[in-house]
Amino acid sequence: MSDSIILGIESSCDDTSAAIIKGNSILSNIAANQAIHKEYGGVVPELASRAHQQNIIPVVEKSFTKANIQQNAISAIGFTRGPGLLGSLLVGTSFAKSLAMSLNVPLIEVNHLQAHILAHFIEDANPVPPTFPFLCLTVSGGHTMIVLVKDYFDMEIIGKTIDDAAGEAFDKIGKIFDLDYPAGPIIDRLAKEGNPDAFTFSKPKMENYDYSFSGIKTSVLYFIQKEVRKNPDFIKENLNDLCASVQKSIIDILMNKLEKAAKELNVNQVAIAGGVSANSALRKVMEDNREKLGWEIYIPKFEYTTDNAAMIAMVAQLKFERGEFTDLRTTATAKYDL
């Protein structure tokens, strides 16, 4: 891999992030989070785009400072073109185009979902990177899919959610439990003190490798409504067990399809990516399957699971080597096929 130095910019949702990569080694990976969305129980697109406008210059400046790199030393700028919230993407796209023009360096557009998967090739993401072909369970607040990765830019979605994403299900169920947003990490923490077999919730019967998470959300809602009518303190008295049971149900749904795909496609190289791949119970099940199913598993470092610019820079580096540049006419897009 070349020693080109590339700036990556990520602004697809509510985190503003900038990273500097040299080869496949991350020199800096800076992010600014937007706490304001907790008040609303979810990301408010207009507030997110305004916060990106406030954060992007300081975040980019800090990425250069931490990397100890001057702006004129970079070879190219990679940015998230999509998918994501259009207003948020526009901020990152516009900034990347302006900076590329002022520094007279090439511009590289990056697919956010590809970046989650290719984060596995960052030098310190795994002890060793995956080899092709491998399966990647890409699971976040906005997406849940199983991807057959045949090469860096040859990917096929073989299964996906037909409704809610897994991360979205965690957040919506967290709202039923009156937990703060984002609820996923809170449920993960509380579940460690609970019994995962205390309660059972309905699981979907989906064909092929597709997912559905709207059913478990409805199952939890009806169950809670029934129990709270009998005991108003039911959630408070059973919160740890509820979190553990919900988490087990969601992970069972995820893993059943992943195991089916790995077996039927005869692929034993299996990776996870995306924000929900930070979940400790999901990571443990993946580790267990190393022994149980003989998988070679790839679980990225925590800092490369949530939305971050390091993964954008990694894809930009791979595209830079191939001479895959875009021009200043490029525009952000809320939907961007893998």
Phi, psi and chi 1 to 4 in degrees:
 res  aa     phi    psi   chi1   chi2   chi3   chi4
   1 MET       -  141.6 -172.9  164.6  -72.4      -
   2 SER   -69.2  164.3   70.5      -      -      -
   3 ASP   -96.8   25.6  -78.9  -22.9      -      -
   4 SER   -60.0  145.8  -51.9      -      -      -
   5 ILE  -106.2  121.9  -61.5  172.2      -      -
   6 ILE  -127.7  138.9  -67.7  175.5      -      -
   7 LEU   -93.3  128.7  166.0   67.3      -      -
   8 GLY  -109.7  140.2      -      -      -      -
   9 ILE  -128.0  128.6  -65.8  171.3      -      -
  10 GLU  -126.1  126.1  153.8   61.5   17.2      -
  11 SER  -149.3   40.8   68.5      -      -      -
  12 SER   -77.2  -24.1   64.5      -      -      -
  13 CYS  -136.7 -105.3 -169.9      -      -      -
  14 ASP  -118.8    7.7   61.3  -28.3      -      -
  15 ASP  -111.7  127.5  -70.0  -18.7      -      -
  16 THR   -95.5  122.9  -44.7      -      -      -
  17 SER  -138.8  145.8 -177.8      -      -      -
  18 ALA  -139.0  142.0      -      -      -      -
  19 ALA  -142.4  152.4      -      -      -      -
  20 ILE  -116.4  129.7  -52.2  -76.8      -      -
  21 ILE  -122.7  142.7 -164.9  169.1      -      -
  22 LYS  -125.7  116.4 -177.3  176.6 -176.8 -179.3
  23 GLY    64.0 -123.6      -      -      -      -
  24 ASN  -114.5   22.2   68.3  -23.3      -      -
  25 SER  -102.5  125.1  175.8      -      -      -
  26 ILE   -82.5  121.6  -61.6  -62.8      -      -
  27 LEU   -91.1  -28.1  -54.8 -177.9      -      -
  28 SER  -158.3  150.2   65.3      -      -      -
  29 ASN  -150.5   95.5 -172.6   25.7      -      -
  30 ILE  -109.1  138.6  -51.7  -63.1      -      -
  31 ALA  -138.9  143.7      -      -      -      -
  32 ALA  -115.1  122.7      -      -      -      -
  33 ASN   -91.9  161.4  -52.5  114.1      -      -
  34 GLN  -117.4   93.5  -59.5  177.8    6.7      -
  35 ALA   -69.2  -18.6      -      -      -      -
  36 ILE   -58.1  -28.1 -170.2  170.2      -      -
  37 HIS   -69.2  -19.0  -57.8  -71.5      -      -
  38 LYS   -58.6  -35.3  -76.2 -174.9  179.4  178.8
  39 GLU   -62.4  -26.4  -61.7  174.0   32.1      -
  40 TYR  -105.6   -2.0  -60.0   93.6      -      -
  41 GLY    70.7   20.6      -      -      -      -
  42 GLY   168.6  168.5      -      -      -      -
  43 VAL   -74.9  128.3  176.5      -      -      -
  44 VAL   -98.3  110.9 -178.4      -      -      -
  45 PRO   -53.7  -44.1  -28.2   35.7      -      -
  46 GLU   -64.1  -42.2 -180.0   59.8   31.3      -
  47 LEU   -66.3  -36.6  -64.8  178.0      -      -
  48 ALA   -62.6  -45.9      -      -      -      -
  49 SER   -65.9  -37.9   58.9      -      -      -
  50 ARG   -63.4  -42.3  -74.7 -174.3 -154.2  164.3
  51 ALA   -65.9  -36.7      -      -      -      -
  52 HIS   -59.6  -40.9  -77.8  -57.8      -      -
  53 GLN   -61.2  -37.0  -70.4  173.4  -23.7      -
  54 GLN   -73.8  -34.3  -65.6  168.7  -14.1      -
  55 ASN   -91.2  -24.1  -67.1  -25.0      -      -
  56 ILE   -66.0  -41.4 -166.0  159.3      -      -
  57 ILE   -65.6  -50.8  -69.2  175.1      -      -
  58 PRO   -59.5  -37.0  -10.9   12.6      -      -
  59 VAL   -66.9  -44.1  163.4      -      -      -
  60 VAL   -65.2  -43.6  169.7      -      -      -
  61 GLU   -59.1  -43.1  -75.8 -178.1  -16.1      -
  62 LYS   -66.5  -33.6 -167.8  170.2 -179.3 -178.6
  63 SER   -65.3  -39.1   70.8      -      -      -
  64 PHE   -67.7  -42.0  -81.9  107.6      -      -
  65 THR   -62.5  -48.0  -57.7      -      -      -
  66 LYS   -65.1  -35.8 -174.8  169.7 -177.4 -174.0
  67 ALA   -77.5  -12.0      -      -      -      -
  68 ASN    57.4   45.9 -163.8   24.8      -      -
  69 ILE  -124.5  138.6  -66.4  -72.2      -      -
  70 GLN   -83.6  151.2  -63.1  -63.8  -45.2      -
  71 GLN   -58.5  -36.1  -71.8 -171.5   10.2      -
  72 ASN   -76.0    1.9   58.8   10.6      -      -
  73 ALA   -90.7  -11.3      -      -      -      -
  74 ILE   -79.9  149.5   63.6  171.1      -      -
  75 SER   -92.8  -25.8  -51.2      -      -      -
  76 ALA  -166.5  169.0      -      -      -      -
  77 ILE  -125.2  124.0  -63.0  172.6      -      -
  78 GLY  -103.5  144.1      -      -      -      -
  79 PHE  -145.0  154.2   68.3   96.3      -      -
  80 THR   -76.2  116.1  -55.2      -      -      -
  81 ARG   -86.8  -29.3 -175.3 -177.3  171.2 -143.5
  82 GLY   167.9  178.7      -      -      -      -
  83 PRO   -77.3  168.0   29.7  -34.2      -      -
  84 GLY   159.7 -163.9      -      -      -      -
  85 LEU   -77.7  124.8  -61.2  175.8      -      -
  86 LEU   -59.0  -45.2 -172.3   57.4      -      -
  87 GLY   -60.8  -40.1      -      -      -      -
  88 SER   -67.7  -43.9  -64.7      -      -      -
  89 LEU   -62.5  -37.1  -69.9  163.9      -      -
  90 LEU   -60.8  -36.4  -78.5  168.2      -      -
  91 VAL   -64.2  -50.0  176.6      -      -      -
  92 GLY   -65.8  -41.0      -      -      -      -
  93 THR   -63.8  -46.7  -58.5      -      -      -
  94 SER   -63.2  -42.5  -59.2      -      -      -
  95 PHE   -64.8  -44.7 -175.8   87.8      -      -
  96 ALA   -61.1  -42.1      -      -      -      -
  97 LYS   -64.2  -44.3  -74.1  159.4   73.2  171.5
  98 SER   -63.7  -44.7  -59.9      -      -      -
  99 LEU   -68.8  -39.5 -171.6   58.0      -      -
 100 ALA   -61.9  -39.7      -      -      -      -
 101 MET   -67.0  -41.8 -170.5  162.3   55.7      -
 102 SER   -70.5  -32.4   68.0      -      -      -
 103 LEU   -92.8   -7.4  -64.0  175.6      -      -
 104 ASN    56.7   49.6 -165.5   29.0      -      -
 105 VAL  -122.2  158.0  -64.9      -      -      -
 106 PRO   -66.0  156.5  -15.4   26.2      -      -
 107 LEU  -113.4  136.2 -163.4   59.4      -      -
 108 ILE  -129.0  119.4  -57.9  169.8      -      -
 109 GLU   -86.4  144.7   64.0  179.7   53.1      -
 110 VAL  -129.7  137.4  174.0      -      -      -
 111 ASN   -83.2  122.8 -178.4  -56.9      -      -
 112 HIS   -56.5  -39.4  179.1   84.0      -      -
 113 LEU   -71.9  -40.4  -63.2  174.5      -      -
 114 GLN   -58.1  -39.1  -86.7 -171.9  -17.7      -
 115 ALA   -64.6  -41.1      -      -      -      -
 116 HIS   -57.1  -42.3  -88.4  -56.6      -      -
 117 ILE   -71.3  -45.1  -64.5  166.9      -      -
 118 LEU   -78.5   -4.4  -64.9  177.5      -      -
 119 ALA   -59.1  -23.0      -      -      -      -
 120 HIS   -62.5  -16.5  -77.3  -80.9      -      -
 121 PHE   -97.4    1.8  -65.3   91.2      -      -
 122 ILE   -64.9  141.7  -64.1  170.4      -      -
 123 GLU   -50.9  -45.0 -175.1  177.2   56.9      -
 124 ASP  -103.5   16.6   63.4  -24.6      -      -
 125 ALA   -72.2  -41.4      -      -      -      -
 126 ASN  -136.4  157.7  -64.6  -70.5      -      -
 127 PRO   -56.3  -41.9  -25.6   34.3      -      -
 128 VAL  -137.8  146.7  -67.7      -      -      -
 129 PRO   -77.2  162.9   28.0  -33.3      -      -
 130 PRO   -65.3  158.7  -11.5   23.6      -      -
 131 THR  -110.8  152.7   55.9      -      -      -
 132 PHE   -84.2  144.8  -56.3  112.0      -      -
 133 PRO   -85.1  155.1   32.0  -34.5      -      -
 134 PHE  -142.3  158.6   66.4   93.2      -      -
 135 LEU   -96.0  139.1  -73.1  173.5      -      -
 136 CYS  -128.2  117.7 -172.0      -      -      -
 137 LEU   -82.1  106.5  174.1   63.8      -      -
 138 THR  -102.7  111.6  -52.1      -      -      -
 139 VAL  -139.1  123.7   54.8      -      -      -
 140 SER  -149.8 -168.1   66.1      -      -      -
 141 GLY   -69.7  -26.3      -      -      -      -
 142 GLY  -110.9  -16.0      -      -      -      -
 143 HIS  -141.9  144.8  -57.4   89.8      -      -
 144 THR  -142.5  119.3  -62.5      -      -      -
 145 MET  -158.1  153.5   56.5 -176.8   67.2      -
 146 ILE  -105.0  125.2  -59.4  174.5      -      -
 147 VAL  -118.0  129.3 -178.6      -      -      -
 148 LEU   -89.0  113.5  177.0   60.6      -      -
 149 VAL  -100.5  106.7 -173.4      -      -      -
 150 LYS   -91.4  -27.5  -56.8  168.3 -168.9  173.4
 151 ASP  -162.0  177.6 -155.3  -19.1      -      -
 152 TYR   -51.4  -43.5  -68.4  114.0      -      -
 153 PHE  -123.4   27.6  -62.4  104.6      -      -
 154 ASP  -123.5   91.6 -176.0    3.0      -      -
 155 MET  -126.7  142.2  -57.4 -178.5 -173.5      -
 156 GLU  -128.5  124.1  178.6 -172.2   -4.3      -
 157 ILE   -77.4  115.7  -61.6  170.5      -      -
 158 ILE  -101.8  -13.2   60.9  169.7      -      -
 159 GLY  -158.2  145.0      -      -      -      -
 160 LYS  -154.2  166.0   61.2 -175.5  177.3 -178.9
 161 THR   -75.3  141.6  179.8      -      -      -
 162 ILE   -93.8   -5.7   63.2  162.9      -      -
 163 ASP  -143.4 -109.9   42.7   53.1      -      -
 164 ASP   -71.6  149.9  -65.8  -10.9      -      -
 165 ALA   -81.4  162.4      -      -      -      -
 166 ALA   -62.4  -42.3      -      -      -      -
 167 GLY   -64.0  -35.8      -      -      -      -
 168 GLU   -65.1  -39.2 -171.9  180.0   -1.3      -
 169 ALA   -63.4  -43.2      -      -      -      -
 170 PHE   -56.4  -46.2  -87.4  120.1      -      -
 171 ASP   -67.9  -40.8  -71.1  -26.3      -      -
 172 LYS   -69.2  -39.3  -73.5  179.3  175.9  176.8
 173 ILE   -68.9  -36.5  -68.1  169.2      -      -
 174 GLY   -58.7  -36.5      -      -      -      -
 175 LYS   -65.7  -38.4 -169.6  176.8  -82.0 -169.7
 176 ILE   -60.9  -36.1  -64.5  169.0      -      -
 177 PHE   -83.6    1.2  -64.4  164.2      -      -
 178 ASP    64.6   37.7 -160.0   27.3      -      -
 179 LEU   -93.9  156.6  -59.7  177.2      -      -
 180 ASP   -68.1  160.9  -74.6  -19.8      -      -
 181 TYR   -95.4  139.7  172.5   86.9      -      -
 182 PRO   -78.5  138.2   27.0  -31.6      -      -
 183 ALA   -83.3  -22.8      -      -      -      -
 184 GLY   -50.8  -54.1      -      -      -      -
 185 PRO   -64.4  -31.4  -21.9   32.4      -      -
 186 ILE   -69.0  -44.5  -58.1  171.4      -      -
 187 ILE   -60.8  -42.0  -70.8  173.8      -      -
 188 ASP   -58.0  -45.0 -171.3   11.5      -      -
 189 ARG   -67.1  -47.6  175.6  169.8   51.1   82.2
 190 LEU   -67.9  -32.4  -64.5  173.7      -      -
 191 ALA   -62.1  -27.1      -      -      -      -
 192 LYS   -63.5  -22.6  -69.3  172.7 -176.5  172.1
 193 GLU  -101.2    6.7  -55.2  -61.3  -38.2      -
 194 GLY  -115.4  173.5      -      -      -      -
 195 ASN  -100.1  112.9  174.4    8.9      -      -
 196 PRO   -67.9  -13.7   22.2  -31.0      -      -
 197 ASP  -103.6   10.8  -61.8  -47.9      -      -
 198 ALA   -66.5  -38.7      -      -      -      -
 199 PHE  -135.1  150.4  -52.8  106.2      -      -
 200 THR  -120.7  143.7   55.8      -      -      -
 201 PHE  -127.6  155.5  -57.2  107.0      -      -
 202 SER   -64.0  144.3   67.0      -      -      -
 203 LYS  -118.8  143.8  -67.3  174.1 -175.1  172.3
 204 PRO   -73.8  153.3   29.0  -35.0      -      -
 205 LYS  -109.9   89.9  -67.4  179.6  172.5   63.7
 206 MET  -103.8  146.7  -64.1  -64.6  -62.1      -
 207 GLU   -79.6  161.6  -57.1 -129.7  -21.2      -
 208 ASN    55.9 -132.7  -55.3  -41.5      -      -
 209 TYR  -112.9   17.3  -52.0  125.9      -      -
 210 ASP   -79.5  160.2  -74.0  -22.1      -      -
 211 TYR  -119.7  158.6  -70.6  109.9      -      -
 212 SER  -147.1  132.1  169.6      -      -      -
 213 PHE  -122.0    1.1  -68.5   97.1      -      -
 214 SER   -69.8  -31.5   62.7      -      -      -
 215 GLY   -65.8  -42.6      -      -      -      -
 216 ILE   -66.9  -35.7 -175.3  173.8      -      -
 217 LYS   -60.8  -45.5  176.9 -169.3   67.0 -178.3
 218 THR   -67.0  -39.9  -54.9      -      -      -
 219 SER   -60.8  -44.3  175.6      -      -      -
 220 VAL   -64.5  -43.9  171.2      -      -      -
 221 LEU   -59.3  -50.1  176.8   62.6      -      -
 222 TYR   -64.4  -39.7  -71.5  165.2      -      -
 223 PHE   -61.9  -45.6  173.6   74.8      -      -
 224 ILE   -65.7  -42.5  -68.6  -63.9      -      -
 225 GLN   -59.3  -42.5  -73.5  174.3  -19.8      -
 226 LYS   -65.7  -44.3 -176.7 -178.2   77.5  172.9
 227 GLU   -71.9  -36.0  -65.5  -60.8  -33.5      -
 228 VAL   -69.6  -29.5  166.7      -      -      -
 229 ARG   -62.7  -35.1  -82.4 -164.5  -65.3  -90.5
 230 LYS   -81.3  -34.9  -65.9 -173.0  -79.1 -173.3
 231 ASN  -146.0  103.8  173.1   12.2      -      -
 232 PRO   -57.5  -21.3  -23.2   33.4      -      -
 233 ASP   -97.9   15.5  -66.4  -34.6      -      -
 234 PHE   -57.5  -46.8  178.4   79.1      -      -
 235 ILE   -62.2  -48.6  -64.8  174.8      -      -
 236 LYS   -59.9  -41.8 -175.9  178.4  177.6 -177.2
 237 GLU   -75.9  -20.1  -68.9  172.6    2.1      -
 238 ASN  -124.4   18.9  -63.8  -84.6      -      -
 239 LEU   -58.7  -45.7 -174.6   56.9      -      -
 240 ASN   -62.4  -43.7  -68.3  -14.8      -      -
 241 ASP   -66.4  -39.3  -73.5  -11.9      -      -
 242 LEU   -60.9  -46.6  -75.6  166.1      -      -
 243 CYS   -62.7  -43.5  -71.5      -      -      -
 244 ALA   -64.2  -39.9      -      -      -      -
 245 SER   -70.0  -41.4  -60.1      -      -      -
 246 VAL   -64.3  -45.5  162.1      -      -      -
 247 GLN   -60.9  -43.9 -178.6  167.4  -92.2      -
 248 LYS   -62.4  -41.6 -179.4  178.4 -173.1  -67.0
 249 SER   -62.1  -45.8  -63.5      -      -      -
 250 ILE   -65.7  -42.5  -69.0  174.9      -      -
 251 ILE   -68.0  -37.4  -69.4  171.2      -      -
 252 ASP   -59.5  -43.4  -77.0  -10.4      -      -
 253 ILE   -60.4  -46.9  -66.3  168.2      -      -
 254 LEU   -61.2  -47.2  -70.6  169.7      -      -
 255 MET   -75.4  -31.9  -65.3  -52.2  -63.1      -
 256 ASN   -57.9  -45.2  -75.3  -15.6      -      -
 257 LYS   -72.0  -36.9  -69.9  -57.9  176.9   92.8
 258 LEU   -65.7  -42.6 -174.6   60.3      -      -
 259 GLU   -63.8  -41.0  -70.8  177.2   22.4      -
 260 LYS   -61.0  -45.1  175.5 -179.3  164.1   74.0
 261 ALA   -64.8  -45.3      -      -      -      -
 262 ALA   -60.6  -41.5      -      -      -      -
 263 LYS   -69.0  -48.6 -177.5  178.7  179.7 -179.2
 264 GLU   -71.5  -29.5  -67.1 -179.0   -4.8      -
 265 LEU   -94.2   -3.8  -62.6  174.0      -      -
 266 ASN    56.3   47.1 -164.3   27.8      -      -
 267 VAL  -116.6  124.1  176.2      -      -      -
 268 ASN  -111.1    5.3   73.8  -22.0      -      -
 269 GLN   -95.5  113.2  -56.7 -105.8  -22.4      -
 270 VAL  -132.0  129.5 -175.7      -      -      -
 271 ALA  -124.4  160.8      -      -      -      -
 272 ILE  -124.8  153.0   54.3  174.3      -      -
 273 ALA  -153.8  163.8      -      -      -      -
 274 GLY    95.9  169.9      -      -      -      -
 275 GLY   -57.7  -38.8      -      -      -      -
 276 VAL   -72.5  -14.5  179.2      -      -      -
 277 SER   -69.9   -6.9   68.4      -      -      -
 278 ALA   -79.8  -11.4      -      -      -      -
 279 ASN   -62.9  127.5  179.8  -82.2      -      -
 280 SER   -67.0  -36.2   62.4      -      -      -
 281 ALA   -69.6  -38.3      -      -      -      -
 282 LEU   -64.2  -41.6  177.8   57.8      -      -
 283 ARG   -62.7  -39.6  -74.4  171.5  170.3 -113.4
 284 LYS   -65.9  -42.9 -176.4 -179.9 -175.8  -53.7
 285 VAL   -61.5  -40.7  171.4      -      -      -
 286 MET   -60.9  -44.5  -74.3  -72.6  -70.8      -
 287 GLU   -61.9  -41.7  -70.9  -74.2   -0.5      -
 288 ASP   -60.6  -36.1  -68.8  -14.3      -      -
 289 ASN   -72.7  -15.7  -79.1   -5.8      -      -
 290 ARG   -59.9  -44.6 -170.1 -162.1  -60.6  -89.3
 291 GLU   -81.7  -48.1  -63.9  -70.0  -31.8      -
 292 LYS   -65.5  -43.1 -173.5  174.8  114.4 -174.6
 293 LEU  -112.1   -0.8  -59.4  174.3      -      -
 294 GLY    71.3   27.2      -      -      -      -
 295 TRP   -77.1  146.7  -75.3   -1.5      -      -
 296 GLU   -90.7  116.7  -70.5  -66.6  -34.7      -
 297 ILE  -111.2  152.2   65.8  157.0      -      -
 298 TYR  -134.2  113.2  -57.1   90.8      -      -
 299 ILE  -121.8  115.5  -56.9  172.7      -      -
 300 PRO   -72.9  157.9   27.0  -32.9      -      -
 301 LYS   -55.0  149.3  -80.8  176.0   68.8  173.5
 302 PHE   -52.0  -41.6  -79.5  108.8      -      -
 303 GLU   -67.7  -14.3   66.2 -169.4  -89.6      -
 304 TYR  -104.5   10.7  -57.2  137.8      -      -
 305 THR   -91.7  -51.3   56.6      -      -      -
 306 THR   -74.4  173.8   53.6      -      -      -
 307 ASP   -58.7  123.8  -66.5  -12.3      -      -
 308 ASN  -152.8  155.2   66.7   91.9      -      -
 309 ALA   -81.9  -15.9      -      -      -      -
 310 ALA   -60.2  -41.4      -      -      -      -
 311 MET   -69.0  -31.7   65.6 -175.4 -166.6      -
 312 ILE   -66.8  -43.9  -55.5  -58.1      -      -
 313 ALA   -63.1  -36.6      -      -      -      -
 314 MET   -63.2  -46.0 -177.6   69.2 -109.9      -
 315 VAL   -64.8  -40.8  178.4      -      -      -
 316 ALA   -60.6  -37.6      -      -      -      -
 317 GLN   -64.0  -43.7 -176.5   69.2  -90.5      -
 318 LEU   -64.2  -40.0  -69.4  166.3      -      -
 319 LYS   -71.2  -33.7  -75.0 -168.2  164.9 -171.4
 320 PHE   -60.7  -43.5 -176.9   85.9      -      -
 321 GLU   -61.3  -30.0  -69.3 -179.8  -11.1      -
 322 ARG   -91.5   -2.9  -70.0  160.5  173.0   72.4
 323 GLY    69.2   30.0      -      -      -      -
 324 GLU   -93.5   89.7  -65.6 -178.5   20.3      -
 325 PHE  -109.2  160.9  -54.2  122.0      -      -
 326 THR  -118.4  170.0 -169.9      -      -      -
 327 ASP  -113.6 -179.3   60.4   36.1      -      -
 328 LEU   -72.3   -5.4  -65.0  171.0      -      -
 329 ARG   -82.4   -8.6  -69.5  171.1  -65.0 -178.5
 330 THR   -61.4  148.1 -169.6      -      -      -
 331 THR  -130.9  155.0   55.9      -      -      -
 332 ALA   -66.8  152.1      -      -      -      -
 333 THR  -141.3  130.2  177.9      -      -      -
 334 ALA   -67.8  -31.1      -      -      -      -
 335 LYS  -116.7  129.2  -65.0 -173.7  177.0 -179.7
 336 TYR  -145.7  106.1 -167.3    2.9      -      -
 337 ASP   -62.9  144.3  -69.5  -21.4      -      -
 338 LEU   -67.4      - -170.5   63.0      -      -
